Amino acid sequence: DDGMRPPFISEVTAADVLRVGKSINFLRRCCDDTSWAEERAPVLAAAAAAGGLGYGNPAALDALVSEARRRIDRCLRRVLFARYKFG
């Protein structure tokens, strides 16, 4: 719902945030996997490299979300393909 999205967050970024959150929830609750938590430090480092999270720096938020999406997707693929033999 666009009415609930803050105006400084693009639709693409909002969709990525939602997908990352759903993926983490799936890994935690359905797969009983915690390996995704190891990805926190590199994700925060990506935001720091973009100037740090703060008001007026949407590039850092985009960097954080993009790096989180990339790393969580990798965790999800690893769990699905290795543990559950999908693919």
Residue, then its C-alpha position, 0 to 999 in steps of 0.5 A: d500500500d503506497g499510503m503506508r510507504p514513507p515518501f523517501i523510500s522508493e517502491v523498488t526498495a520497499a518491495d526488496v525490504l519486504r522480500v528480505g523480511k519474508s525470506i528471513n522469516f521463512l529461514r527462521r520459522c520454516c527451515d530452522d536456519t540461523s546462518w542468515a544472521e552471520e550476514r549482518a556485519p557485511v550488510l551494515a558495512a555496505a551501508a557504512a561504505a555508502g556514508g552511513l545510515g542517516y537522514g538525507n542519505p538514501a544511498a546508504l539505505d539503498a546499499l544496505v537493502s541491496e546487500a541484504r537482498r543479495r546475501i539473504d537470497r544466497c542463504l535461501r538458495r543454499v538452504l533450499f538446494a543443499r538441505y532440501k535438495f531442491g533443483 
